């Protein structure tokens, strides 16, 4: 486990904090801690193929039986602004390359849209393709 990820329970997380779960060995699904609660836990705003877009869902639904990790609070925006920006996207459609969970995090925290995980996969595919061409 990378040192920058810390396992967490849902108690006492600042709304707007970015949390994640491992979905594949090298990829994480990310969400934003909400200011709303369900069953004693905060809700989580995230963008997923499972939900077909941005949704605010219970902690346990987001966690999907996995350990949740804290990624941090990547901006200086107040929590209310982050939550407002994330909620403004509820109902938008998921798109792996152009509008995924990392894009929502970037948008909600007022940063340029980016998805480092997608960029990594695209770069790896390009390198693998170049190696394959060079090997011929």
Secondary structure as the mmCIF struct_conf table of DSSP 4:
data_model
#
loop_
_struct_conf.conf_type_id
_struct_conf.id
_struct_conf.beg_label_comp_id
_struct_conf.beg_label_asym_id
_struct_conf.beg_label_seq_id
_struct_conf.end_label_comp_id
_struct_conf.end_label_asym_id
_struct_conf.end_label_seq_id
TURN_TY1_P TURN_TY1_P1 UNK A 3 UNK A 4
STRN STRN1 UNK A 6 UNK A 7
BEND BEND1 UNK A 10 UNK A 10
TURN_TY1_P TURN_TY1_P2 UNK A 11 UNK A 12
HELX_LH_PP_P HELX_LH_PP_P1 UNK A 13 UNK A 14
TURN_TY1_P TURN_TY1_P3 UNK A 15 UNK A 16
STRN STRN2 UNK A 18 UNK A 24
TURN_TY1_P TURN_TY1_P4 UNK A 25 UNK A 26
STRN STRN3 UNK A 27 UNK A 38
TURN_TY1_P TURN_TY1_P5 UNK A 39 UNK A 40
STRN STRN4 UNK A 41 UNK A 48
TURN_TY1_P TURN_TY1_P6 UNK A 49 UNK A 52
STRN STRN5 UNK A 53 UNK A 58
HELX_RH_AL_P HELX_RH_AL_P1 UNK A 59 UNK A 63
TURN_TY1_P TURN_TY1_P7 UNK A 64 UNK A 65
BEND BEND2 UNK A 66 UNK A 66
HELX_LH_PP_P HELX_LH_PP_P2 UNK A 67 UNK A 68
STRN STRN6 UNK A 69 UNK A 72
BEND BEND3 UNK A 75 UNK A 77
HELX_RH_AL_P HELX_RH_AL_P2 UNK A 79 UNK A 87
TURN_TY1_P TURN_TY1_P8 UNK A 88 UNK A 91
HELX_LH_PP_P HELX_LH_PP_P3 UNK A 92 UNK A 92
STRN STRN7 UNK A 93 UNK A 93
HELX_LH_PP_P HELX_LH_PP_P4 UNK A 94 UNK A 94
STRN STRN8 UNK A 95 UNK A 95
TURN_TY1_P TURN_TY1_P9 UNK A 96 UNK A 98
STRN STRN9 UNK A 99 UNK A 99
BEND BEND4 UNK A 100 UNK A 100
HELX_RH_AL_P HELX_RH_AL_P3 UNK A 101 UNK A 108
TURN_TY1_P TURN_TY1_P10 UNK A 109 UNK A 110
HELX_LH_PP_P HELX_LH_PP_P5 UNK A 111 UNK A 113
HELX_RH_AL_P HELX_RH_AL_P4 UNK A 116 UNK A 135
#
